[in-house]
Amino acid sequence: MSAARYTESDVRRLAGPRSCERGLGYLDAVGPLRVDSGRITASVQGTERYSVALEDGDGLRAACTCPYGEDGHFCRHCVAVALTALRQADRLPALREEAAMRDAALDTWLDGLGRDELLRLVREQLAEDADFKNKLALRVAVANADTSAVRADITALLDPADFTQYGYIAYEDAPGYAAQVTRAAQAIRDLAADGHGAVAVALAREGIRRVVGVYETADDSDGSIAEAAEDLARAHLAACFAAPPDPDETAQWLIDHCLGDGGEYLEVEPADYREVLGVQGLAALRALAAEAHGRNPSGWAEQSLLESLARTVGNLDELIAVRAASLEANGYTHLTIAEELDAAGRSDEALEWAERGLSHAGAEGQPPHRGLVDHLAAHYARDGRPADALTVRRDHFQSDRSLHTYRALRAAARAVGHWDTERPPALEQLRVDAEENRKRQWGGAVLIDALTDDADFDAAWAAVPGLATADQLLRLADASATTRPAAALAVYTRQIESCCQYTGDGNYARIADLLTKARACHEELGTPHDFTAYVARLRTEQKRKRNLMRILDHRGL
């Protein structure tokens, strides 16, 4: 990991507000970071000294040796290390280089050892590490073409019994089981490469069946078992290329997997098997898929398989026919067909399908899918039909009065110079909606967002009483602080007073942000001394919150 690819938002999402807040208090307890083999590791001094490891591949993962972390949670110690790594992002490449230098030095040392010394080291490791011993034993069996021993070893690797201490695979045990599945996948690849493809195919299929059966009794929240299962599927495909099995039998296996329970947990793409199937197998697979769809025409898996096969043979009309057999009420299916046709250069047909989708949604009494409207309006604009684009946007605004549709209506109206006539009725509709919100005591109104987005701040502030949410008020205050500093200042002050009721470094940082904005308002108003007095009073009232005082000092407040 040369640089962190996650953000503080990712850390907050994974840890939750409580662990995130507590983790901020452990930033000073984090030891030196180490970057090694794609991981960041560090110790954190808590009740005891705990070890934390971070991985940032497809998503941020973390493990900690504290009791809460060992239960699979993204604990406060993980938060502290993750945030420290973000704050030291500029140092991570250098740390990674240091790790590479250590690895290179180790390789050089090993290269200099004699055969007897290396054997002694290996035997010492074998005596101490049963897992290492099992890995080598499997490699020996593969090298000796002892297929019965390989089968037994792979079967043992795929057995989850050692990881089901609670009757299922718990979160903290999932990576261990996944590691064994990955070893089994590698053994299958090695077996196929050594000329035992048929055995490898059979073992891979049995392995896939075993692993997908484990999903129902596993907490695979971090996706480690899923990744290992995908590796097993790749090993199966490699084995099929090494020793192509019977095409009809392969077609039947694909059908059974994709339409059975296995397809729910492990996606296997039939297109990847095109060369393995050949003309005969592909024809058999298409016939089997059509039969399955005939038995269950509304089945999602059956339709998805037919679509995949249509793509495999490059038959766009067949793909369209499959989708057209099951049209969604809001026109979304029409949109996907239009996008496929556009990508194929069949623009006129794409437009027909998009227009048909809009009519279909109207006939079904459904608001059209937003993407469908966007697609159709863009098509009209490209075709030099801006008036038609405006009509589509106006109609959509009637059925879905949101800030998105208001903005889209504004852009389309401005394109033909009609915003002055389109805006008043649109705002009037939003005012009617706002009044309905007021009567029903619903918070928020699109009217305020629309007026703010238009930079019509006077009208927005006039609409605020009884309608605006706290977030809307903050957005309006931020947008108009230079022109309406007194109104914005009142919003910031109320928010500061609300935040002062709570603790936590995240909350303290928010107070500092709001104070910075309040200071700018006082400067606009020419009352900087009032701001100084306000901060002094706040510091006196909140003086027991030492972290807040530290953050205010750091911000110069």
VENHU-V304238 format. One record per backbone hydrogen bond with DSSP energy under -1.0 kcal/mol. CO is the residue of the C=O (numbers start at 0). NH is the residue of the N-H. Records with the same first field share a line. If there is no record, write none. Layout:
CO->NH  NH
This chain:
6->10
7->11
8->12
9->13
10->14
11->15
15->19
16->20
17->21
18->22
19->23
22->25
25->28
28->44
33->40
35->38
38->35
39->53
40->33
41->51
42->30
43->45  49
47->45
49->43
50->64
51->41
52->62
53->39
54->60
58->56
60->54
62->52
65->69
67->72
68->71
72->74
74->78
75->79
76->80
77->81
78->82
79->83
80->84
81->85
82->86
83->87
85->88
87->90
90->94
91->95
92->96
93->97
94->98
95->99
96->100
97->101
98->102
99->103
100->104
101->105
102->106
103->107
104->108
105->109
106->110
107->111
109->112
113->117
114->118
115->119
116->120
117->121
118->122
119->123
120->124
121->125
122->126
123->127
124->128
128->132
129->133
130->134
131->135
132->136
133->137
134->138
135->139
136->140
137->141
138->142
139->143
140->145
141->144
144->146
145->149
146->150
147->151
148->152
149->153
150->154
151->155
152->156
153->157
159->162
160->163
163->166
168->218
169->172  173
172->176
173->177
174->178
175->179
176->180
177->181
178->182
179->183
180->184
181->185
182->186
183->187
184->188
185->189
186->190
187->191
188->192
189->193
190->195
191->194
195->199
196->200
197->201
198->202
199->203
200->204
201->205
202->206
203->207
204->208
205->209
206->210
207->211
208->212
210->213
213->216
214->217
216->168
219->222
222->226
223->227
224->228
225->229
226->230
227->231
228->232
229->233
230->234
231->235
232->236
233->237
234->238
235->239
236->240
237->241
238->242
245->249
246->250
247->251
248->252
249->253
250->254
251->255
252->256
253->257
254->258
256->262
261->265
268->271
269->272
270->273
272->276
273->277
276->280
277->281
278->282
279->283
280->284
281->285
282->286
283->287
284->288
285->289
286->290
287->291
288->292
289->293
290->294
291->295
295->298
298->302
299->303
300->304
301->305
302->306
303->307
304->308
305->309
306->310
307->311
308->312
309->314
314->318
315->319
316->320
317->321
318->322
319->323
322->325
327->330
329->368
330->334
331->335
332->336
333->337
334->338
335->339
336->340
337->341
338->342
339->343
340->345
341->344
345->349
346->350
347->351
348->352
349->353
350->354
351->355
352->356
353->357
354->358
355->359
356->360
357->361
358->362
359->363
360->365
361->364
368->372
369->373
370->374
371->375
372->376
373->377
374->378
375->379
376->380
377->381
378->382
379->384
380->383
384->388
385->389
386->390
387->391
388->392
389->393
390->394
391->395
392->396
393->397
394->398
395->399
399->401
401->405
402->406
403->407
404->408
405->409
406->410
407->411
408->412
409->413
410->414
412->417
417->421
418->422
421->425
422->426
423->427
424->428
425->429
426->430
427->431
428->432
429->433
430->434
431->435
432->436
433->437
434->438
435->439
436->441
444->448
445->449
446->450
447->451
448->452
449->453
450->455
451->454
454->456
455->459
456->460
457->461
458->462
463->466  467
466->443
468->472
469->473
470->474
471->475
472->476
473->477
474->478
475->479
479->483
483->487
484->488
485->489
486->490
487->491
488->492
489->493
490->494
491->495
492->496
493->497
494->498
495->499
497->500
498->501
503->507
504->508
505->509
506->510
507->511
508->512
509->513
510->514
511->515
512->516
513->517
514->518
515->519
516->520
517->521
518->522
519->523
520->524
521->526
526->530
527->531
528->532
529->533
530->534
531->535
532->536
533->537
534->538
535->539
536->540
537->541
541->544
543->545
544->548
545->549
546->550
547->551
548->552
549->553
550->554
551->556
552->555
